[in-house]
Amino acid sequence: ASPERPVLILAGGGDPQAGRVERALSARGVPVVRLDTAAFPGSVRLTQDADGYRIDGAPLPPVRSVYVRGLG
């Protein structure tokens, strides 16, 4: 069986609401990938190649949904 697709959270690293959503999803066994929008593009890199998207060089798997809390 293939692994469950994660939820991508786009939010600042210190955003408490996004943190609550992340913890709630994790408690339900839902995988989460979080992109700290406050660190982008300075210390976090989002790139795309022939295989898909990468965050800091790590492949971003296909996601089931995206939670956007903040883009700056």
DSSP file with accessible surface (Angstrom, degrees, kcal/mol):
  #  RESIDUE AA STRUCTURE BP1 BP2  ACC     N-H-->O    O-->H-N    N-H-->O    O-->H-N    TCO  KAPPA ALPHA  PHI   PSI    X-CA   Y-CA   Z-CA
    1    1 A A              0   0  155      0, 0.0     3,-0.1     0, 0.0     0, 0.0   0.000 360.0 360.0 360.0 143.0    0.0    0.0    0.0
    2    2 A S        -     0   0  108      1,-0.1     3,-0.1     3,-0.0     0, 0.0  -0.495 360.0 -96.6 -81.5 152.3    1.2    3.5   -0.8
    3    3 A P        -     0   0  115      0, 0.0    -1,-0.1     0, 0.0     2,-0.1  -0.274  46.9 -92.4 -66.3 154.7    1.7    6.0    2.1
    4    4 A E        -     0   0  103      1,-0.1    60,-0.0    -3,-0.1     0, 0.0  -0.403  43.8-109.4 -67.2 140.5   -1.0    8.4    2.8
    5    5 A R        -     0   0  134     -2,-0.1    58,-0.2    -3,-0.1    -1,-0.1  -0.516  37.7-125.6 -73.3 138.0   -0.7   11.8    1.1
    6    6 A P        -     0   0    8      0, 0.0    58,-2.6     0, 0.0    59,-0.8  -0.292   9.7-117.3 -81.5 166.5    0.2   14.7    3.4
    7    7 A V  E     -ab  32  65A   8     24,-2.2    26,-2.5    56,-0.2     2,-0.5  -0.883  27.6-139.0 -96.2 131.0   -1.4   18.0    4.0
    8    8 A L  E     -ab  33  66A  20     57,-2.5    59,-3.1    -2,-0.5     2,-0.6  -0.837  14.4-159.7 -93.3 123.9    0.9   20.9    3.1
    9    9 A I  E     -ab  34  67A   0     24,-3.1    26,-3.0    -2,-0.5     2,-0.7  -0.934   4.5-165.8-106.9 121.7    0.7   23.8    5.6
   10   10 A L  E     +ab  35  68A  30     57,-3.0    59,-3.0    -2,-0.6    60,-1.6  -0.921  40.9 114.5-106.1 107.4    1.9   27.2    4.3
   11   11 A A  E     -a   36   0A   0     24,-1.9    26,-1.2    -2,-0.7    27,-0.2  -0.982  69.5 -79.1-165.1 159.9    2.4   29.4    7.4
   12   12 A G    >   -     0   0   13     -2,-0.3     3,-1.8    24,-0.3     6,-0.1  -0.353  45.8-115.8 -64.3 148.2    5.0   31.3    9.4
   13   13 A G  T 3  S+     0   0   43      1,-0.3    -1,-0.1     5,-0.0    23,-0.0   0.802 114.0  45.6 -58.6 -30.5    7.0   29.1   11.8
   14   14 A G  T 3  S+     0   0   75      4,-0.0    -1,-0.3     5,-0.0    -2,-0.1   0.271  77.4 128.0 -98.5  13.3    5.6   30.8   14.8
   15   15 A D    <>  -     0   0   33     -3,-1.8     4,-2.0     1,-0.2     5,-0.1  -0.567  44.2-161.3 -74.1 113.1    2.0   30.9   13.8
   16   16 A P  H  > S+     0   0   83      0, 0.0     4,-2.1     0, 0.0    -1,-0.2   0.868  87.1  52.9 -67.3 -35.0    0.0   29.4   16.7
   17   17 A Q  H  > S+     0   0   64      2,-0.2     4,-2.2     1,-0.2     5,-0.2   0.936 110.3  47.5 -65.5 -44.4   -3.1   28.6   14.7
   18   18 A A  H  > S+     0   0    0      1,-0.2     4,-2.7     2,-0.2    -1,-0.2   0.887 109.8  54.8 -63.2 -35.6   -1.1   26.7   12.1
   19   19 A G  H  X S+     0   0    6     -4,-2.0     4,-2.5     2,-0.2    -1,-0.2   0.904 107.3  49.4 -63.1 -40.5    0.6   24.9   14.9
   20   20 A R  H  X S+     0   0  126     -4,-2.1     4,-2.5     2,-0.2    -2,-0.2   0.915 111.7  48.5 -64.8 -41.7   -2.7   23.8   16.3
   21   21 A V  H  X S+     0   0   34     -4,-2.2     4,-2.6     2,-0.2     5,-0.2   0.937 111.6  50.3 -63.2 -44.0   -3.8   22.5   12.9
   22   22 A E  H  X S+     0   0   57     -4,-2.7     4,-2.6     1,-0.2    -2,-0.2   0.931 112.4  46.2 -60.3 -45.9   -0.6   20.7   12.5
   23   23 A R  H  X S+     0   0  155     -4,-2.5     4,-2.5     1,-0.2    -1,-0.2   0.903 112.1  51.1 -64.7 -40.6   -0.9   19.0   15.9
   24   24 A A  H  X S+     0   0   38     -4,-2.5     4,-1.0     2,-0.2    -2,-0.2   0.917 112.5  45.8 -64.2 -43.0   -4.5   18.1   15.3
   25   25 A L  H ><>S+     0   0   37     -4,-2.6     5,-2.7     1,-0.2     3,-0.6   0.936 113.0  49.5 -64.5 -46.1   -3.7   16.5   12.0
   26   26 A S  H ><5S+     0   0   65     -4,-2.6     3,-1.9     1,-0.2    -2,-0.2   0.892 105.9  57.0 -60.9 -38.7   -0.7   14.6   13.4
   27   27 A A  H 3<5S+     0   0   89     -4,-2.5    -1,-0.2     1,-0.3    -2,-0.2   0.791 106.6  50.6 -63.2 -26.3   -2.8   13.3   16.3
   28   28 A R  T <<5S-     0   0  187     -4,-1.0    -1,-0.3    -3,-0.6    -2,-0.2   0.334 123.3-107.2 -91.5   4.5   -5.2   11.8   13.7
   29   29 A G  T < 5S+     0   0   53     -3,-1.9    -3,-0.2     1,-0.3    -2,-0.1   0.631  71.6 144.5  81.7  13.6   -2.3   10.1   12.0
   30   30 A V      < -     0   0   18     -5,-2.7    -1,-0.3    -6,-0.2    -2,-0.1  -0.749  50.6-124.9 -87.5 125.1   -2.4   12.5    9.0
   31   31 A P        -     0   0   47      0, 0.0   -24,-2.2     0, 0.0     2,-0.4  -0.402  28.7-160.4 -68.3 145.2    1.1   13.3    7.6
   32   32 A V  E     -a    7   0A  32    -26,-0.2     2,-0.4    -2,-0.1   -24,-0.2  -0.986  16.6-167.3-130.6 138.3    2.0   17.0    7.5
   33   33 A V  E     -a    8   0A  38    -26,-2.5   -24,-3.1    -2,-0.4     2,-0.5  -0.997  16.9-162.3-119.7 127.2    4.6   18.9    5.5
   34   34 A R  E     -a    9   0A  60     -2,-0.4     2,-0.6   -26,-0.2   -24,-0.2  -0.950   9.7-162.1-117.1 131.0    5.0   22.5    6.7
   35   35 A L  E     -a   10   0A  12    -26,-3.0   -24,-1.9    -2,-0.5     2,-1.1  -0.954  19.8-137.7-109.1 116.6    6.7   25.3    4.7
   36   36 A D  E >   -a   11   0A  52     -2,-0.6     3,-1.0     1,-0.2     4,-0.5  -0.639  17.0-169.7 -75.8 101.7    7.7   28.2    6.9
   37   37 A T  G >  S+     0   0   14    -26,-1.2     3,-0.5    -2,-1.1   -25,-0.2   0.757  82.0  63.2 -68.9 -22.2    6.6   31.2    4.7
   38   38 A A  G 3  S+     0   0   70    -27,-0.2    -1,-0.3     1,-0.2     4,-0.2   0.785 105.7  46.1 -70.8 -25.5    8.4   33.6    7.0
   39   39 A A  G <>>S+     0   0   18     -3,-1.0     4,-2.2     3,-0.1     5,-1.4   0.494  92.7 134.1 -92.4  -6.2   11.7   31.9    6.1
   40   40 A F  T <45S-     0   0   90     -3,-0.5     5,-0.1    -4,-0.5    -5,-0.0  -0.774  73.1  -0.6 -94.9 135.2   11.0   31.8    2.4
   41   41 A P  T  45S+     0   0   98      0, 0.0    -1,-0.3     0, 0.0    -2,-0.1  -0.951 126.6  62.7 -95.4   8.2   12.9   32.6    0.2
   42   42 A G  T  45S-     0   0   75      1,-0.2    -2,-0.2    -4,-0.2    -3,-0.1   0.976 126.8  -1.0 -59.7 -65.0   15.8   33.6    2.6
   43   43 A S  T  <5S+     0   0   92     -4,-2.2     2,-0.4     1,-0.1    -3,-0.2   0.431 125.3  66.6-111.3  -0.3   16.6   30.3    4.4
   44   44 A V      < -     0   0   17     -5,-1.4     2,-0.5    -8,-0.1    -1,-0.1  -0.985  65.9-157.8-122.1 132.5   14.0   28.0    2.8
   45   45 A R        -     0   0  164     -2,-0.4    11,-3.1    -5,-0.1     2,-0.5  -0.930   7.7-168.7-113.5 132.3   14.1   27.0   -0.9
   46   46 A L  E     +C   55   0B  69     -2,-0.5     2,-0.3     9,-0.2     9,-0.2  -0.985  22.8 167.6-114.6 119.8   11.2   25.7   -2.9
   47   47 A T  E     -C   54   0B  42      7,-2.5     7,-2.8    -2,-0.5     2,-0.4  -0.857  24.5-145.6-129.7 165.5   12.3   24.3   -6.3
   48   48 A Q  E     +C   53   0B 130     -2,-0.3     5,-0.2     5,-0.2     2,-0.2  -0.996  21.7 162.9-133.3 138.1   10.9   22.3   -9.1
   49   49 A D  E >   -C   52   0B  64      3,-2.7     3,-1.6    -2,-0.4    -2,-0.0  -0.720  59.7 -72.4-135.6-169.5   12.5   19.8  -11.4
   50   50 A A  T 3  S+     0   0  108      1,-0.3     3,-0.1    -2,-0.2    -2,-0.0   0.762 130.6  51.6 -62.1 -22.1   11.4   17.0  -13.7
   51   51 A D  T 3  S-     0   0  138      1,-0.3     2,-0.3     0, 0.0    -1,-0.3   0.491 119.5 -97.9 -93.6  -6.1   10.4   14.9  -10.7
   52   52 A G  E <   -C   49   0B  25     -3,-1.6    -3,-2.7     7,-0.1    -1,-0.3  -0.887  63.2 -18.3 128.9-156.0    8.3   17.5   -9.0
   53   53 A Y  E     -C   48   0B 117      7,-0.4     7,-2.9    -2,-0.3     2,-0.3  -0.583  50.1-163.7 -92.8 154.2    8.7   20.1   -6.2
   54   54 A R  E     -CD  47  59B  61     -7,-2.8    -7,-2.5     5,-0.3     2,-0.6  -0.994  12.7-152.3-136.8 141.8   11.4   20.1   -3.5
   55   55 A I  E >  S-CD  46  58B  26      3,-2.5     3,-2.2    -2,-0.3    -9,-0.2  -0.975  89.6 -20.7-112.3 115.4   11.7   21.9   -0.2
   56   56 A D  T 3  S-     0   0   95    -11,-3.1    -1,-0.2    -2,-0.6   -10,-0.1   0.869 129.2 -52.6  51.6  38.7   15.3   22.4    0.7
   57   57 A G  T 3  S+     0   0   47    -12,-0.3    -1,-0.3     1,-0.3   -11,-0.1   0.257 113.1 118.5  86.8 -13.7   16.2   19.6   -1.7
   58   58 A A  E <  S-D   55   0B  56     -3,-2.2    -3,-2.5     1,-0.1    -1,-0.3  -0.717  72.7-108.2 -87.3 133.8   13.8   17.1   -0.1
   59   59 A P  E     -D   54   0B  93      0, 0.0    -5,-0.3     0, 0.0    -1,-0.1  -0.323  23.0-138.9 -61.9 136.9   11.1   15.8   -2.5
   60   60 A L        -     0   0   34     -7,-2.9    -7,-0.4   -27,-0.0     3,-0.1  -0.881  22.4-140.1 -94.3 113.9    7.6   17.1   -1.8
   61   61 A P        -     0   0   59      0, 0.0    -9,-0.0     0, 0.0   -56,-0.0  -0.275  37.3 -76.5 -68.8 162.7    5.2   14.2   -2.2
   62   62 A P        -     0   0   97      0, 0.0     2,-0.3     0, 0.0   -10,-0.0  -0.379  57.6-140.8 -56.8 133.1    1.9   14.7   -3.9
   63   63 A V        -     0   0   32    -58,-0.2   -56,-0.2     1,-0.1     3,-0.1  -0.687  16.0-146.6-101.6 155.8   -0.4   16.4   -1.3
   64   64 A R  S    S-     0   0  116    -58,-2.6     2,-0.3     1,-0.3   -57,-0.2   0.759  81.2 -12.1 -88.6 -28.0   -4.0   15.8   -0.6
   65   65 A S  E     -b    7   0A  56    -59,-0.8   -57,-2.5     2,-0.0     2,-0.4  -0.980  59.6-128.0-163.1 167.7   -4.7   19.4    0.4
   66   66 A V  E     -b    8   0A  73     -2,-0.3     2,-0.6   -59,-0.2   -57,-0.2  -0.992  10.2-158.6-127.8 128.8   -3.0   22.7    1.2
   67   67 A Y  E     -b    9   0A  66    -59,-3.1   -57,-3.0    -2,-0.4     2,-0.7  -0.942  12.3-164.3-105.7 113.8   -3.8   24.8    4.3
   68   68 A V  E     +b   10   0A  83     -2,-0.6   -57,-0.2   -59,-0.2     3,-0.1  -0.893  25.0 155.0-104.5 115.5   -2.7   28.4    3.7
   69   69 A R        -     0   0  121    -59,-3.0     2,-0.3    -2,-0.7   -58,-0.2   0.731  69.4  -8.3-107.0 -34.5   -2.4   30.5    6.9
   70   70 A G        -     0   0   23    -60,-1.6    -1,-0.4     1,-0.0   -33,-0.2  -0.958  41.1-160.6-165.2 145.0    0.0   33.1    5.8
   71   71 A L              0   0  134     -2,-0.3   -60,-0.1    -3,-0.1    -1,-0.0   0.171 360.0 360.0-114.7  17.6    2.3   33.9    2.9
   72   72 A G              0   0   84    -33,-0.0   -34,-0.2   -60,-0.0   -60,-0.1  -0.900 360.0 360.0-156.9 360.0    4.6   36.4    4.6
